[in-house]
């Protein structure tokens, strides 16, 4: 059974402007060390930062349908499997909340200017 659905779209340039303006303060507030290292290793780092931002937003929207708790940006970490499939690591109370009977799947896509992500929270 689906418990929640979230979607987000963001302009890549918006994330670039935030990084250019606020630098490490912005990066450390939103992203985990692993996410920062991954995005900085890519030729179009802003696209990868934007994808992770959109994913976190979509995930929080999906979760808000099932819980009223507020989670930290760092409680959600987006990574890619070797084949490029996006996956999510959860930390803190969120890790405990998403136990064996709940799962969350995401899908991300991008164009030259935009990134989007959809997240689906469901019972197994």
PAPA-318062 format. One record per residue (C-alpha): x, y, z; residue in one letter; residue number from 1. Coordinates in steps of 0.05 Angstrom, whole numbers, plus 32768, in hexadecimal, padded with zeros to 4 digits. Layout:
! residues N
((X,Y,Z),"A",NUM)
...
! end
This chain:
! residues 124
((8000,8000,8000),"X",1)
((801A,8045,7FEE),"X",2)
((8021,8072,802B),"X",3)
((803C,80B0,800A),"X",4)
((8053,80CE,7FC8),"X",5)
((8081,810A,7FC0),"X",6)
((809B,812E,7F83),"X",7)
((80CB,8169,7F7B),"X",8)
((80E8,818F,7F41),"X",9)
((811F,81C3,7F46),"X",10)
((8147,81EF,7F18),"X",11)
((8190,81DA,7F18),"X",12)
((81A4,8223,7F16),"X",13)
((8180,8231,7F57),"X",14)
((81AD,81FF,7F7B),"X",15)
((81EA,821B,7F58),"X",16)
((81D8,8261,7F70),"X",17)
((81CF,8248,7FB7),"X",18)
((8213,8225,7FB6),"X",19)
((8235,8261,7F96),"X",20)
((8216,8290,7FCA),"X",21)
((821B,8267,8009),"X",22)
((8252,8235,7FF8),"X",23)
((8263,8200,802C),"X",24)
((822E,821A,805C),"X",25)
((81F7,8207,802A),"X",26)
((8218,81C5,8018),"X",27)
((8222,81AF,8060),"X",28)
((81DB,81C2,8073),"X",29)
((81B9,819A,803D),"X",30)
((81E8,8161,8028),"X",31)
((820F,812A,804A),"X",32)
((825A,8124,8041),"X",33)
((824E,80E9,8011),"X",34)
((821E,8111,7FE6),"X",35)
((824D,814D,7FE3),"X",36)
((8288,8121,7FCE),"X",37)
((825E,80FD,7F9A),"X",38)
((8243,813C,7F7A),"X",39)
((8286,8160,7F7A),"X",40)
((82A5,8124,7F55),"X",41)
((8276,812F,7F1A),"X",42)
((8282,815E,7EDF),"X",43)
((823C,817E,7EE9),"X",44)
((823D,817F,7F35),"X",45)
((8202,81B0,7F39),"X",46)
((81D4,817E,7F16),"X",47)
((81E6,8149,7F4A),"X",48)
((81DD,8178,7F84),"X",49)
((8199,818D,7F68),"X",50)
((8185,8144,7F5E),"X",51)
((8194,8135,7FA7),"X",52)
((816F,8173,7FBE),"X",53)
((8131,8160,7F95),"X",54)
((8135,8119,7FAF),"X",55)
((8136,8130,7FF8),"X",56)
((80FB,815E,7FEC),"X",57)
((80D3,8127,7FCA),"X",58)
((80E3,80F7,8002),"X",59)
((80CD,8128,8037),"X",60)
((808C,8133,8011),"X",61)
((807F,80E8,800D),"X",62)
((808E,80E0,8057),"X",63)
((8060,811A,806B),"X",64)
((8024,80F1,8055),"X",65)
((8035,80BC,808A),"X",66)
((8057,80E3,80C3),"X",67)
((8058,8128,80E0),"X",68)
((80A0,8125,80F8),"X",69)
((80D3,8155,80DC),"X",70)
((8115,8136,80C6),"X",71)
((8159,8153,80B9),"X",72)
((8176,815B,8073),"X",73)
((81AD,812C,808B),"X",74)
((817C,80F4,809D),"X",75)
((8175,80E6,8053),"X",76)
((81B1,80D6,8027),"X",77)
((81AB,80CA,7FDC),"X",78)
((81DE,809D,7FB9),"X",79)
((81E2,8077,7F78),"X",80)
((81EE,802D,7F6F),"X",81)
((8223,8018,7F3D),"X",82)
((81EE,8014,7F06),"X",83)
((81D8,805C,7F15),"X",84)
((8198,804A,7F39),"X",85)
((818A,807E,7F70),"X",86)
((8183,8063,7FB6),"X",87)
((8178,8081,7FFB),"X",88)
((819A,8077,803E),"X",89)
((8174,808C,807B),"X",90)
((8191,80A3,80BE),"X",91)
((8179,80B7,8103),"X",92)
((8130,80AD,8115),"X",93)
((811E,80A7,80CC),"X",94)
((8146,8067,80C7),"X",95)
((811C,804A,80FF),"X",96)
((80DB,8063,80E1),"X",97)
((80E8,8041,809F),"X",98)
((80EE,7FFC,80BB),"X",99)
((80E3,7FB9,809A),"X",100)
((8099,7FC5,808A),"X",101)
((80A4,8007,8064),"X",102)
((80CD,8017,8026),"X",103)
((80DB,8055,7FFE),"X",104)
((80EE,8057,7FB5),"X",105)
((8106,8093,7F8D),"X",106)
((810F,80A3,7F44),"X",107)
((8135,80E0,7F2B),"X",108)
((8139,8100,7EE6),"X",109)
((8159,813E,7ECA),"X",110)
((815E,816B,7E8D),"X",111)
((8190,81A2,7E7F),"X",112)
((816E,81D2,7EAF),"X",113)
((8142,81A9,7EDE),"X",114)
((8145,816D,7F0C),"X",115)
((8109,8147,7F26),"X",116)
((80FE,810F,7F57),"X",117)
((80C2,80E5,7F6C),"X",118)
((80C1,80BE,7FAD),"X",119)
((808F,8088,7FC1),"X",120)
((8087,806F,8008),"X",121)
((8064,802C,800F),"X",122)
((8058,7FF0,803B),"X",123)
((807A,7FB0,8025),"X",124)
! end
